[in-house]
């Protein structure tokens, strides 16, 4: 880690963290979720390879935009149910990663604000971690925001909710989308190796630093703060 990166970490006043793969074990079958949604979209008469290559939430948005209102409402309802079913099935097998709750508590005890953002539904997140809001200052799930990440509004809305701004904040995640979202929002992007992407992928996406997990990140921030007095 470069001295400048270490100094930025020591100065972090707020963290916005992804959930699945970052704070919790990644157990959602995204392949099954996508196949279910694509089947519904095709059954509704939308057959567009470009649409099918999109991330699943964006895929649904693009498909319903091509349909008359009644058919669009029906398709969105069916797709939402399929997505939520996959999330809840994954949640039944998931748990917070070891040390996460203690690490978040340690960060908050040092005055660092902690927010959690996710493209998943709130119900699935709280099924995995019913006491999540005992360890974080806010949770903004899919239904809590008008535009989810990778749109920068998602983390920026979270920062406003926890009373922080982006000048000394970082976004933490296991996926290149998280790093891309960080940069779109003007935040420091930090990768962790507990989910979807490897270190090279995260760095190629622009991660300024990559840690094995959130616990190692928290230790680095807290050690840096103590060293800087």
Legacy VTK file of the C-alpha trace (Angstrom):
# vtk DataFile Version 3.0
C-alpha trace
ASCII
DATASET POLYDATA
POINTS 229 float
0.000 0.000 0.000
1.402 3.394 -0.962
1.902 6.077 1.715
-0.746 8.248 0.048
-3.298 5.420 0.112
-2.484 4.669 3.751
-2.993 8.331 4.587
-6.357 8.384 2.803
-7.463 5.285 4.722
-6.435 6.858 8.030
-8.541 9.878 7.146
-11.704 7.974 6.228
-14.712 9.285 8.122
-17.430 7.195 6.460
-17.729 3.838 4.724
-20.471 2.697 2.379
-20.351 -1.080 2.084
-21.914 -3.575 -0.276
-23.676 -6.491 1.445
-23.519 -9.856 -0.375
-19.938 -10.954 -0.900
-18.640 -8.078 1.202
-20.343 -8.361 4.581
-22.078 -11.695 4.028
-21.250 -14.932 2.232
-22.288 -14.820 -1.427
-24.962 -17.519 -1.769
-27.397 -16.173 -4.368
-27.626 -18.246 -7.548
-27.391 -15.344 -9.990
-27.352 -17.727 -12.949
-30.719 -19.186 -11.954
-32.069 -15.702 -11.255
-31.030 -14.496 -14.708
-32.462 -17.554 -16.476
-35.785 -17.098 -14.690
-35.977 -13.432 -15.655
-34.920 -14.048 -19.267
-37.581 -16.761 -19.586
-40.242 -14.331 -18.327
-39.043 -11.564 -20.619
-39.080 -13.856 -23.663
-42.536 -15.165 -22.737
-43.717 -11.542 -22.740
-42.519 -11.254 -26.348
-39.281 -9.345 -25.755
-36.426 -11.107 -27.548
-33.439 -8.810 -27.781
-29.874 -10.106 -27.270
-28.699 -6.631 -26.247
-31.333 -6.442 -23.508
-30.472 -9.946 -22.289
-26.817 -8.976 -21.810
-27.697 -6.304 -19.230
-27.467 -6.778 -15.461
-30.703 -8.362 -14.315
-32.376 -5.260 -12.821
-31.480 -3.206 -15.883
-32.664 -6.077 -18.081
-36.105 -5.858 -16.507
-36.216 -2.063 -16.887
-35.264 -2.279 -20.559
-37.781 -5.026 -21.289
-40.766 -3.379 -19.626
-39.988 -0.114 -21.410
-40.867 -1.798 -24.715
-44.311 -3.008 -23.615
-47.759 -1.436 -23.257
-48.571 -0.361 -19.703
-50.654 -3.373 -18.620
-48.140 -5.871 -20.001
-45.235 -3.896 -18.526
-46.787 -3.920 -15.060
-47.422 -7.656 -15.308
-43.891 -8.425 -16.450
-42.282 -6.256 -13.769
-44.372 -7.960 -11.079
-43.425 -11.427 -12.335
-39.734 -10.568 -12.648
-39.648 -8.929 -9.217
-41.134 -12.063 -7.681
-38.538 -14.269 -9.413
-35.666 -12.044 -8.318
-36.869 -11.874 -4.728
-37.380 -15.650 -4.613
-33.756 -16.197 -5.648
-32.567 -13.674 -3.064
-34.569 -15.253 -0.256
-33.370 -18.741 -1.193
-29.794 -17.463 -1.034
-30.477 -15.727 2.268
-31.567 -19.011 3.829
-27.998 -20.316 3.325
-26.082 -17.123 4.129
-24.580 -15.468 7.199
-22.375 -12.516 7.978
-18.714 -13.248 7.343
-16.573 -13.930 10.428
-15.567 -10.804 12.316
-17.776 -8.422 10.313
-20.071 -7.344 13.137
-17.145 -6.700 15.505
-15.277 -4.776 12.802
-18.232 -2.528 12.070
-18.677 -1.917 15.793
-14.996 -1.015 16.142
-15.203 1.451 13.259
-18.287 3.121 14.671
-16.729 3.326 18.136
-14.011 5.477 16.540
-16.612 7.823 15.074
-16.592 6.377 11.549
-20.058 6.361 9.993
-21.112 3.080 8.375
-23.765 2.618 5.710
-24.781 -0.464 3.732
-26.125 -0.443 0.170
-27.353 -3.360 -1.904
-29.228 -4.170 -5.088
-30.969 -6.921 -3.103
-34.301 -6.574 -1.341
-34.362 -5.469 2.303
-36.231 -8.604 3.346
-33.389 -10.861 2.138
-30.686 -8.744 3.778
-32.449 -8.767 7.136
-33.102 -12.502 6.842
-29.323 -12.960 6.740
-28.535 -10.348 9.395
-31.593 -9.387 11.468
-29.423 -7.190 13.718
-27.529 -5.480 10.890
-28.719 -2.039 11.980
-27.206 -2.646 15.414
-23.831 -2.587 13.637
-24.443 -0.024 10.864
-25.963 3.435 10.720
-28.148 2.821 7.669
-29.244 0.252 5.107
-30.459 1.253 1.659
-31.746 -1.792 -0.210
-33.230 -1.952 -3.714
-36.691 -0.757 -2.743
-35.323 2.104 -0.644
-33.898 4.095 -3.565
-35.124 5.222 -6.985
-31.854 4.167 -8.665
-29.589 1.400 -7.411
-25.854 1.138 -7.925
-24.065 1.450 -10.297
-25.905 4.776 -10.314
-23.992 7.131 -7.981
-27.227 8.282 -6.350
-27.302 5.064 -4.302
-24.080 5.598 -2.285
-24.508 9.386 -2.207
-28.009 9.027 -0.794
-26.591 6.666 1.830
-23.889 9.177 2.789
-26.485 11.910 3.229
-28.581 9.586 5.384
-25.677 8.857 7.737
-24.659 12.507 7.912
-21.450 12.265 5.874
-20.150 13.611 2.587
-17.837 12.169 -0.026
-14.726 14.141 0.830
-13.492 11.520 3.321
-15.617 8.518 2.367
-15.008 5.198 0.626
-17.187 2.597 -1.034
-16.258 -1.014 -0.264
-17.251 -4.028 -2.319
-16.351 -7.397 -3.799
-17.504 -6.694 -7.370
-16.169 -4.476 -10.124
-19.589 -2.783 -10.158
-18.860 -1.521 -6.642
-15.586 0.039 -7.746
-17.222 1.584 -10.808
-19.959 2.979 -8.575
-17.372 4.452 -6.222
-15.692 6.321 -9.050
-19.012 7.504 -10.496
-19.831 8.961 -7.064
-16.376 10.505 -6.578
-15.516 8.163 -3.688
-12.453 6.103 -2.863
-13.017 2.568 -4.179
-11.876 -0.304 -1.947
-12.050 -3.954 -2.962
-12.386 -7.048 -0.794
-11.688 -10.640 -1.834
-14.662 -12.352 -0.206
-16.982 -12.497 -3.189
-17.207 -12.206 -6.917
-13.941 -10.713 -8.202
-10.210 -11.298 -7.846
-7.632 -8.710 -6.915
-6.511 -8.118 -10.504
-10.105 -7.528 -11.643
-10.776 -5.099 -8.812
-7.577 -3.172 -9.441
-8.286 -3.075 -13.183
-11.684 -1.559 -12.358
-9.887 1.158 -10.403
-9.782 -0.071 -6.805
-7.236 2.047 -4.954
-6.545 -0.758 -2.508
-7.705 -4.370 -2.090
-8.012 -6.243 1.214
-8.666 -9.911 1.989
-11.863 -8.959 3.819
-13.672 -6.205 5.694
-11.959 -7.133 8.948
-8.523 -6.505 7.407
-9.790 -3.194 6.014
-11.131 -2.098 9.404
-7.846 -3.021 11.068
-5.903 -0.966 8.510
-8.127 2.081 9.002
-7.988 1.898 12.778
-4.238 1.219 12.890
-3.667 4.171 10.573
-5.739 6.484 12.733
-3.847 5.432 15.850
-0.482 5.853 14.150
-1.392 9.337 12.940
-2.325 10.376 16.459
LINES 1 230
229 0 1 2 3 4 5 6 7 8 9 10 11 12 13 14 15 16 17 18 19 20 21 22 23 24 25 26 27 28 29 30 31 32 33 34 35 36 37 38 39 40 41 42 43 44 45 46 47 48 49 50 51 52 53 54 55 56 57 58 59 60 61 62 63 64 65 66 67 68 69 70 71 72 73 74 75 76 77 78 79 80 81 82 83 84 85 86 87 88 89 90 91 92 93 94 95 96 97 98 99 100 101 102 103 104 105 106 107 108 109 110 111 112 113 114 115 116 117 118 119 120 121 122 123 124 125 126 127 128 129 130 131 132 133 134 135 136 137 138 139 140 141 142 143 144 145 146 147 148 149 150 151 152 153 154 155 156 157 158 159 160 161 162 163 164 165 166 167 168 169 170 171 172 173 174 175 176 177 178 179 180 181 182 183 184 185 186 187 188 189 190 191 192 193 194 195 196 197 198 199 200 201 202 203 204 205 206 207 208 209 210 211 212 213 214 215 216 217 218 219 220 221 222 223 224 225 226 227 228
